Amino acid sequence: MDTLRRDLLKFSPLALASFAPGIAGASAQAHKASPIVKTPMFFDVRTFGATGSGTVLDTPAINAAIEAAAAAGGGTVFCPAGTYLCFSIRMKSNVELHLAQGCTILAAESPKPGETTGQLGGTYDAAEPNTEWDAYQDYGHNHWHNSLIWGVDIHDFAITGPGLIYGKGLSFGAGPGRPPGASGGAPPKNPTTAAVPPPVRPSRGNYPMYQAEQPGVGNKAIAFKNCRNAQFSDFAILKGGHFGLLLTGVDNLTIDGLRIDTDRDGMDIDCCKNVHVSNCTVNSPWDDGICPKSSYALGYNKATENVTITNCLVTGYYELGTVLDGTYKIFAADARGVGRTGRIKCGTESNGGFKNITISNCVLEGCNGIALESEDGALCEDVTISNITCRNLINGPLFFRLGARLRGPRDTTKVGTMRRIMVSNIASSNSLARLPNILSGIPGYPIEDVKITNFYMQHQGGLGADAAAIMPPENENKYPDPGMFGGMPAQGFYLRHIKNLEMSHVEIAPATPDARPSFVLEAVERGDFLACTAPTTPPAFAFHHSQDIRIHLSRAAADTVLASADSGTA
C-alpha cells in the first residue's frame, strides 16, 4: 500500500497540493516540540465497502470515501480495477476521484416509465428545482443533481483517469413517452409554468429508453455548477447521457486527454471562464462534440470567455463505442437515424456571449464543421480558428450565424453581435456538396470584421442550375443549423449581412462540375478578395445588394472594383 500511495502522489496534483501544507505544518509543529497529527491523503473505496463486482451498488461506499477525504481537508479517492455499479456520486471540494486502469464506473439502470425505482431499488438524485429558467434552455441544461457524478458550489477538485465512465443506465433525453398532460410546441419566452419536454427520440443502439424528466432518472454522466478550479483528465466516457460533461459556471477549468463516445453532446462548457480543452477525442454522431455555450440556466447572463480548444479530434460517423475500442466502424451507408452531427460549436444557447476564444490544431471527420452562433443576445467577439483539417464533412467547414431567436427574458434579451473573427489554415476534403460554408447575419445586424485566409475546400460537387437559383429565406428566429435555410445557391461560401470581410488565398475545388457560383454575396458591405481560386464556369462571384467590393490577383475572376452591386457576377 505504501508503494501504491507513493505512485499515486507522483501524478495526483490535488494530493500533492494537499500534502505540501502538511509538510509545512509538520515542520512548524516540530519546531514547537508539539505532537504531529497525520491526515490521510489516500482513500481506497474498497476500505469503505466498495466491491467493484458490478452486481451490487457501490454508490454508498464511494460517497463515504469522498466524504472522508473532504472531512480530512482533501485527498485522492482511489477506485482500483473493477466495475462499480452506481447511482449519483457527489463530489466535494479538495477531492480528486481517480479511476485506475481497468476501473469502470457503471451507471445503474434508471427507473423506466411507470417505475419508481431503478436497478436494485435505487434512484439517481432528484433534479433540483429551476422552474423560473426552464423555458430558456432544454431540460438537461437546467438540472445537475440528476447525474452520475455531480457537484454544486465546490472548488479545487478533479476526476482523473485512465478508467471508464459508462453511462449505460442514463437517459439521453426524452424516452418512450411524455409525462402525463404534456403537450407539444415551443415554450413561451416568459414562462409561467415549466417548459414542455422535448419530443420523443428514436432509440440509439441496444439500450433501454428512459424519460429524462421522470423522478429518479439519471440524465448526465458528469455535471457541475458554480464551481472553480476543476480538472478532468485522461478518462473515457461511453454513452454519456444527454451530456458527457455539463459544466455550468465552472471557472478555471482544465479538460485534457478525454475520450468520449456518446449518444448526444460530448462536453458542454456553459458560462465558464478561463477554460483549456486539449488532446480530447469526441465521437458524437447525433449531437455536438465540443460545445461552448452561454445559457440562461444560472438565472443571469454570463459569458463563456478565455477559452482554448486545441489538439482535439471530433467525429460523427463512427458506431457508438468503436472509437473507444479502436475499431472505428463507420455506420453503414443505409443506417437510419444517424445524424452525423459532431462538430465544435459555440451555441446554440447564447445569452451571455463568447469572448476570447481560440480553436486550433483540431481534426474533424465525418461530422459537421465549426459553428459560431449568437441567437439569444450573445456578444460573440474576438475568436480565432486556425490549423483545422476536415474530411468527409456533411457541409462546409464554417457556419457563422447571428440571429434573433432571443430565447431569454423578454425585457433584456436583444440581438447580439458577432465580430472580430479570424480564420486561417483550413483544409477540407470530400465534403457533401449541398451546403457550403455559411456566414449569415440578419437585416440590420451584420456579422463584422471577418478575415479568412489560407482556406482550401474540396467538395463532391455535381449540383445543377436549379440550385444556383435558390433564394434562401432569412429565418431570423429559426433554430440555427447549417440546414436552416434549405438548399444553397453557392458551392463555396454563402455570405449575407456582413460588414468588413477579407478573404485571401481561398480555393474552392469541386470534384465534379457544379453549376453554382463559388461565392455568393448578399448585403455585404466592404468585401476584399485576394488570390482566390475557383471554377470560372459559372462565374465564381454573384453579387446582390452589396457595396465596396474588391477582387484582386485571383484566378477566380478578373480584378474588379465595385462601388455597389445590386446584382451581377464576376
C-alpha positions in Angstrom: 0.0 0.0 0.0 2.9 2.4 0.7 4.3 1.8 -2.8 0.9 2.4 -4.4 0.5 5.6 -2.4 3.9 6.9 -3.5 3.0 6.1 -7.1 -0.3 8.0 -6.9 1.4 11.0 -5.4 3.6 11.2 -8.5 0.7 12.2 -10.7 -2.0 13.4 -8.3 -2.0 17.2 -8.4 -4.6 17.6 -5.6 -2.8 15.1 -3.4 0.5 16.9 -3.9 -1.2 20.3 -3.2 -2.8 19.0 0.0 0.4 17.2 1.0 2.6 20.3 0.8 0.8 22.3 3.5 1.0 19.2 5.7 4.8 19.3 5.4 4.9 22.9 6.3 2.6 22.4 9.2 4.6 19.4 10.4 7.8 21.5 10.3 6.2 24.2 12.4 4.8 21.7 14.9 8.2 20.0 15.2 9.9 23.4 15.9 7.4 23.8 18.8 8.1 20.3 20.0 4.4 19.6 19.7 2.9 16.2 18.5 2.3 15.9 14.8 -1.2 14.9 13.7 -1.1 13.0 10.4 -4.0 13.2 8.0 -4.6 10.5 5.4 -4.3 11.7 1.8 -5.4 8.5 0.1 -8.8 6.9 0.3 -9.3 3.5 -1.3 -13.0 2.9 -2.0 -12.6 -0.7 -1.1 -11.8 0.2 2.5 -15.2 1.8 2.6 -17.0 -1.3 1.4 -17.0 -1.0 -2.4 -16.9 -4.3 -4.1 -16.2 -3.5 -7.8 -18.2 -6.5 -8.7 -20.7 -4.7 -11.0 -23.6 -6.6 -9.3 -24.1 -4.6 -6.1 -24.5 -0.9 -5.6 -21.1 0.7 -4.7 -22.5 4.3 -4.5 -22.7 4.4 -0.7 -19.0 3.3 -0.4 -17.7 5.8 -3.0 -19.7 8.7 -1.5 -18.4 7.7 2.0 -14.8 7.8 0.7 -15.4 11.2 -0.8 -16.9 12.5 2.4 -13.9 11.2 4.4 -11.5 12.8 2.1 -13.3 16.1 2.3 -13.5 15.9 6.1 -9.7 15.3 6.2 -9.1 18.5 4.3 -8.7 16.9 0.9 -7.2 13.9 -0.8 -7.4 11.3 -3.5 -10.3 8.8 -3.6 -8.9 5.8 -5.5 -11.1 3.4 -7.5 -9.0 0.3 -8.4 -9.7 -2.0 -11.2 -13.3 -3.4 -11.1 -16.8 -2.4 -12.2 -18.6 -0.1 -9.7 -22.4 0.0 -10.2 -23.5 3.4 -9.1 -26.3 5.9 -8.9 -25.4 9.6 -8.0 -21.8 10.2 -6.8 -21.5 13.5 -5.0 -18.2 15.3 -5.4 -16.7 17.6 -2.7 -14.1 20.4 -2.6 -10.4 19.4 -2.4 -11.1 15.9 -3.6 -9.6 14.0 -6.6 -11.6 11.0 -7.8 -9.0 8.7 -9.6 -10.2 5.9 -11.8 -7.4 3.4 -12.2 -6.7 1.4 -15.3 -9.4 -1.3 -15.5 -11.9 0.7 -13.4 -15.4 1.2 -14.8 -18.0 3.5 -13.1 -21.2 1.9 -14.4 -24.3 4.0 -14.4 -27.1 1.9 -12.8 -30.3 1.4 -14.7 -32.7 4.4 -14.2 -36.4 3.8 -13.4 -38.3 3.0 -16.6 -41.7 4.7 -17.4 -44.2 3.5 -14.8 -41.5 2.5 -12.3 -40.5 4.4 -9.1 -37.1 2.8 -8.6 -34.3 1.6 -10.9 -31.8 -1.2 -10.6 -31.6 -2.9 -7.2 -34.2 -0.5 -5.9 -32.1 2.7 -6.3 -32.6 6.0 -8.0 -30.5 9.0 -9.1 -30.6 12.2 -7.0 -33.7 14.3 -7.7 -33.4 17.1 -10.2 -33.3 20.4 -8.2 -36.0 23.0 -8.9 -35.1 25.5 -11.6 -38.6 26.3 -12.9 -38.0 30.0 -13.3 -35.4 29.5 -16.1 -36.7 26.2 -17.6 -38.1 27.7 -20.7 -34.8 29.3 -21.9 -32.9 26.1 -22.4 -33.9 22.4 -22.5 -34.5 20.2 -19.5 -31.0 18.8 -19.4 -29.4 22.2 -19.1 -31.5 23.2 -16.1 -30.5 20.4 -13.7 -27.3 19.0 -12.3 -28.2 16.7 -9.3 -29.8 14.1 -11.5 -26.4 12.9 -12.8 -24.0 10.1 -12.3 -21.3 12.4 -10.9 -22.2 15.9 -9.8 -21.2 18.8 -7.7 -22.5 22.3 -7.0 -20.7 25.2 -5.3 -17.4 23.3 -4.8 -13.8 24.1 -5.6 -10.4 22.5 -6.2 -11.5 19.1 -7.4 -10.6 16.6 -10.1 -11.6 13.5 -11.9 -8.7 11.7 -13.4 -8.2 8.5 -15.4 -7.4 6.2 -17.2 -10.6 4.4 -16.2 -14.0 4.4 -17.9 -17.4 6.1 -17.1 -20.1 4.0 -18.8 -23.5 5.8 -18.7 -25.5 2.7 -19.7 -28.4 3.5 -17.3 -28.7 7.2 -18.2 -31.3 8.9 -20.3 -30.1 10.8 -23.4 -33.3 13.0 -23.4 -36.9 12.1 -23.8 -37.7 8.4 -23.6 -40.6 6.4 -25.0 -43.3 8.8 -23.8 -44.0 12.3 -22.4 -45.2 12.9 -18.8 -48.9 12.9 -18.3 -50.5 16.1 -19.6 -47.6 17.3 -21.6 -48.2 18.9 -25.0 -46.1 19.9 -27.9 -44.9 23.3 -29.1 -42.1 25.7 -28.1 -42.0 27.1 -24.6 -43.1 30.7 -24.1 -40.4 33.4 -23.7 -41.9 34.5 -20.3 -43.0 31.2 -18.8 -45.5 30.8 -16.0 -45.1 27.0 -16.0 -42.3 24.6 -16.6 -41.1 24.1 -20.1 -42.7 21.4 -22.2 -40.5 18.4 -22.6 -38.8 17.7 -26.0 -40.3 15.2 -28.4 -39.7 11.5 -28.2 -36.4 10.5 -29.6 -35.7 7.3 -31.5 -33.7 4.5 -29.9 -29.9 4.6 -30.4 -28.4 1.2 -30.0 -29.5 -1.7 -27.8 -30.1 0.4 -24.7 -33.2 0.8 -22.6 -35.2 4.1 -23.1 -35.6 6.4 -20.1 -37.7 9.5 -19.7 -35.3 12.3 -18.6 -37.9 14.3 -16.7 -39.1 11.3 -14.7 -38.1 11.4 -11.0 -35.1 9.1 -10.2 -33.8 9.0 -13.8 -30.2 9.9 -14.4 -29.6 12.3 -17.3 -25.9 13.1 -17.5 -22.6 11.4 -16.8 -20.9 14.4 -15.2 -22.5 17.7 -14.2 -21.1 20.6 -12.2 -22.5 24.1 -11.4 -21.0 27.2 -9.9 -17.5 25.7 -9.2 -13.9 26.8 -9.6 -10.5 25.1 -10.1 -11.6 21.9 -11.8 -9.6 19.3 -13.7 -10.9 16.4 -15.8 -8.2 14.3 -17.4 -7.4 11.0 -19.1 -10.6 9.0 -18.5 -13.1 7.8 -21.1 -16.8 8.2 -21.3 -19.0 5.7 -23.2 -22.7 6.7 -23.7 -22.7 9.8 -21.5 -26.4 10.5 -21.5 -27.6 14.0 -22.5 -24.1 15.3 -21.8 -20.9 13.5 -21.2 -19.9 16.7 -19.3 -22.2 19.6 -18.4 -20.1 22.3 -16.8 -22.1 25.4 -16.0 -20.5 28.4 -14.3 -17.2 26.4 -13.8 -14.2 28.8 -13.8 -10.5 27.9 -14.1 -11.3 24.6 -15.9 -8.9 22.1 -17.5 -10.1 19.2 -19.7 -7.3 17.1 -21.1 -6.9 13.8 -22.7 -10.6 12.6 -22.5 -12.0 10.1 -24.9 -15.8 10.4 -25.3 -18.0 8.1 -27.4 -21.6 9.1 -26.8 -25.3 9.5 -27.8 -25.5 13.2 -27.6 -23.2 16.1 -26.6 -19.7 15.2 -25.6 -19.0 18.2 -23.5 -20.9 21.4 -22.9 -18.9 24.3 -21.4 -21.5 26.7 -20.4 -21.0 30.2 -18.8 -17.4 29.2 -17.9 -14.3 31.4 -17.7 -10.6 30.5 -18.2 -11.0 27.1 -19.9 -8.5 24.9 -21.5 -9.6 21.9 -23.6 -6.8 19.8 -25.1 -5.9 16.4 -26.6 -9.5 15.1 -26.5 -11.3 12.7 -28.8 -15.1 13.0 -29.1 -17.4 10.9 -31.3 -20.9 12.2 -31.2 -22.9 11.1 -34.3 -26.2 12.5 -33.1 -25.2 15.8 -31.5 -22.4 18.2 -30.8 -18.9 17.2 -29.8 -17.2 20.1 -28.0 -19.7 22.8 -27.3 -19.1 26.1 -25.5 -22.4 27.7 -24.6 -23.7 30.7 -22.6 -27.2 29.8 -21.5 -29.5 31.4 -19.0 -29.5 28.4 -16.7 -27.8 30.3 -13.9 -30.6 32.9 -14.0 -28.4 35.7 -15.4 -26.2 36.3 -18.3 -22.6 35.1 -18.0 -20.2 34.9 -20.9 -18.1 31.9 -21.7 -14.7 33.5 -22.2 -10.9 33.0 -22.3 -11.2 29.5 -23.8 -8.6 27.5 -25.7 -9.6 24.3 -27.6 -6.6 22.6 -29.2 -5.3 19.3 -30.4 -8.7 17.6 -30.5 -10.3 15.0 -32.8 -14.1 15.3 -33.3 -16.0 12.7 -35.4 -19.6 11.9 -36.2 -19.9 8.8 -38.2 -18.4 6.0 -36.2 -20.6 3.5 -34.5 -21.1 4.1 -30.7 -18.2 2.5 -28.8 -15.9 1.8 -31.7 -13.8 4.9 -31.2 -13.1 3.8 -27.6 -12.2 0.2 -28.6 -10.1 1.3 -31.6 -12.1 -0.5 -34.3 -13.5 2.8 -35.8 -16.5 1.2 -37.6 -18.3 3.7 -39.8 -22.1 3.5 -39.9 -23.5 1.6 -42.9 -24.5 3.9 -45.7 -28.1 2.9 -45.3 -28.2 3.3 -41.5 -31.3 5.1 -40.3 -31.4 7.8 -37.6 -27.7 8.6 -37.8 -27.3 12.4 -37.6 -23.6 12.6 -38.3 -23.5 15.8 -36.3 -20.3 16.0 -34.3 -18.7 19.5 -34.6 -17.2 22.2 -32.4 -19.9 24.7 -31.8 -20.3 27.9 -29.8 -24.0 27.9 -29.2 -26.9 27.3 -29.6 -27.7 28.6 -26.1 -26.1 32.0 -26.3 -27.4 34.5 -23.8 -24.2 35.7 -22.1 -21.7 35.5 -25.0 -18.4 34.1 -26.2 -15.3 36.2 -25.8 -11.6 35.5 -26.4 -12.0 32.0 -27.9 -9.3 30.1 -29.8 -9.9 26.8 -31.7 -6.7 25.4 -33.1 -4.9 22.2 -34.3 -8.1 20.1 -34.5 -9.3 17.4 -36.8 -12.9 16.9 -37.9 -14.1 13.8 -39.6 -17.5 12.6 -40.8 -19.4 15.3 -39.0 -20.3 19.0 -39.2 -17.6 21.7 -39.0 -17.1 24.6 -36.7 -20.1 26.8 -35.8 -20.3 30.2 -34.1 -23.9 31.1 -33.2 -25.3 34.1 -31.4 -29.0 33.6 -31.2 -30.1 34.8 -27.8 -28.3 38.1 -27.4 -24.7 36.9 -27.1 -21.7 39.1 -27.8 -19.6 36.7 -29.9 -16.3 38.5 -30.4 -12.5 38.0 -30.6 -12.5 34.5 -31.9 -9.6 32.8 -33.8 -9.9 29.5 -35.7 -6.7 28.1 -37.1 -5.0 24.9 -38.3 -8.1 22.8 -38.8 -8.2 19.7 -41.1 -11.6 18.3 -42.2 -12.6 15.2 -44.1 -15.9 13.8 -45.2 -18.0 16.6 -43.7 -21.7 16.9 -44.3 -21.4 20.6 -45.2 -18.7 23.3 -45.5 -16.4 23.7 -42.5 -17.7 27.0 -41.3 -21.2 28.1 -40.1 -21.4 31.5 -38.5 -24.9 32.7 -37.6 -26.0 36.0 -35.9 -29.8 35.5 -35.4 -32.7 36.6 -33.4 -34.2 33.6 -31.7 -33.9 35.7 -28.4 -34.8 32.9 -26.0 -34.4 34.7 -22.7 -36.2 37.3 -20.5 -38.2 39.5 -22.9 -37.2 42.9 -21.4 -33.5 42.3 -21.6 -32.8 39.9 -24.5 -31.8 41.8 -27.6 -30.0 40.8 -30.8 -26.3 40.3 -30.0 -23.1 40.8 -32.0 -20.6 38.7 -33.9 -17.3 40.5 -34.7 -13.6 40.2 -34.9 -13.4 36.6 -36.2 -10.1 35.4 -37.7 -9.9 32.1 -39.6 -6.7 30.7 -41.1 -5.2 27.4 -42.4 -8.2 25.3 -43.0 -8.1 22.2 -45.2 -11.3 20.3 -46.0 -11.8 17.4 -48.5 -14.7 15.4 -49.8 -17.5 17.3 -48.1 -21.0 16.9 -49.4 -22.0 19.5 -51.9 -25.4 20.6 -50.9 -24.4 23.0 -48.1 -21.3 25.3 -48.4 -19.8 27.5 -45.8 -22.5 29.8 -44.5 -21.8 33.2 -42.8 -25.2 35.0 -42.3 -26.3 37.8 -40.1 -29.8 39.3 -40.3 -31.1 42.7 -41.7 -29.7 45.5 -39.5 -27.3 43.2 -37.7 -24.4 42.2 -39.8 -21.5 40.0 -38.8 -18.5 42.3 -38.6 -14.7 42.2 -39.2 -14.1 38.7 -40.5 -10.8 37.6 -42.0 -10.4 34.2 -43.7 -7.0 33.2 -45.1 -5.3 30.0 -46.4 -8.6 28.1 -46.9 -9.0 25.1 -49.1 -12.2 23.2 -49.6 -12.7 20.3 -52.0 -16.3 19.1 -52.1 -18.2 16.5 -54.2 -19.9 19.0 -56.5 -22.5 18.0 -59.1 -25.4 20.3 -58.3 -27.3 21.9 -61.2 -28.6 25.3 -62.2 -31.8 24.9 -60.2 -29.7 25.0 -57.0 -28.0 28.2 -58.3 -31.4 29.9 -58.5 -32.3 29.3 -54.8 -33.1 32.4 -52.8 -32.6 31.4 -49.1 -35.1 32.8 -46.6 -33.9 35.0 -43.8 -35.3 32.8 -41.0 -34.3 35.4 -38.4 -35.6 33.5 -35.4 -35.3 29.9 -36.5 -33.1 27.3 -34.7 -29.6 27.9 -36.1 -28.2 25.0 -38.1 -26.5 24.7 -41.5 -29.7 23.3 -43.0 -31.9 26.0 -41.6 -32.2 27.8 -45.0 -32.7 24.7 -47.1 -30.6 24.4 -50.2 -27.9 26.9 -51.0 -27.1 28.8 -54.2 -23.3 28.8 -53.5 -20.9 25.9 -53.7 -18.1 27.6 -51.6 -19.3 30.5 -49.5 -22.8 32.0 -48.9 -22.1 35.4 -47.4 -25.1 37.5 -46.2 -25.3 40.6 -44.0 -21.6 41.0 -43.4 -19.6 44.2 -42.9 -15.8 44.3 -43.4 -14.9 40.9 -44.9 -11.5 39.9 -46.1 -10.7 36.6 -47.8 -7.3 35.7 -49.2 -5.8 32.6 -50.6 -9.1 30.8 -50.6 -9.7 27.9 -53.0 -13.0 26.1 -53.8 -12.5 22.8 -55.7 -15.5 20.7 -56.7 -14.7 17.1 -57.6 -17.3 17.2 -60.3 -18.6 20.4 -62.1 -21.1 22.4 -60.1 -23.5 25.0 -61.6 -23.4 27.3 -58.6 -21.1 30.3 -58.1 -18.4 29.7 -55.6 -19.0 32.9 -53.7 -22.5 34.4 -53.3 -22.6 37.8 -51.6 -25.8 39.4 -50.4 -25.9 42.6 -48.4 -22.1 42.6 -47.9 -20.5 45.9 -47.1 -16.8 46.2 -47.9 -15.6 42.8 -49.1 -12.0 42.2 -50.2 -11.0 39.1 -52.1 -7.3 38.4 -52.7 -5.7 35.5 -54.6 -8.9 33.4 -54.6 -9.2 30.3 -56.8 -12.4 28.7 -58.0 -14.0 27.5 -61.2 -15.0 30.3 -63.6 -17.9 28.5 -65.2 -20.3 29.6 -64.0 -18.8 32.9 -62.9 -17.2 32.5 -59.5 -18.8 35.5 -57.8 -22.5 36.5 -57.6 -23.5 39.9 -56.0 -26.8 41.0 -54.5 -27.3 44.4 -52.8 -23.6 44.7 -51.8 -21.2 47.5 -51.9 -17.5 48.4 -51.8 -16.3 45.1 -53.3 -12.7 44.5 -54.5 -11.3 41.4 -56.2 -7.5 41.2 -56.9 -4.9 38.8 -58.1 -7.5 36.0 -58.2 -7.8 33.1 -60.6 -11.5 33.0 -59.8 -12.2 36.4 -61.5 -10.5 39.3 -63.1 -9.5 42.3 -61.0 -12.7 44.0 -60.1 -13.7 47.1 -58.0 -17.4 47.7 -57.4 -18.8 50.7 -55.5 -22.1 48.9 -55.4 -23.5 45.8 -56.9 -27.3 45.3 -56.6 -26.9 42.3 -58.9 -24.2 40.8 -61.1 -21.4 38.4 -61.4 -17.7 38.3 -61.8 
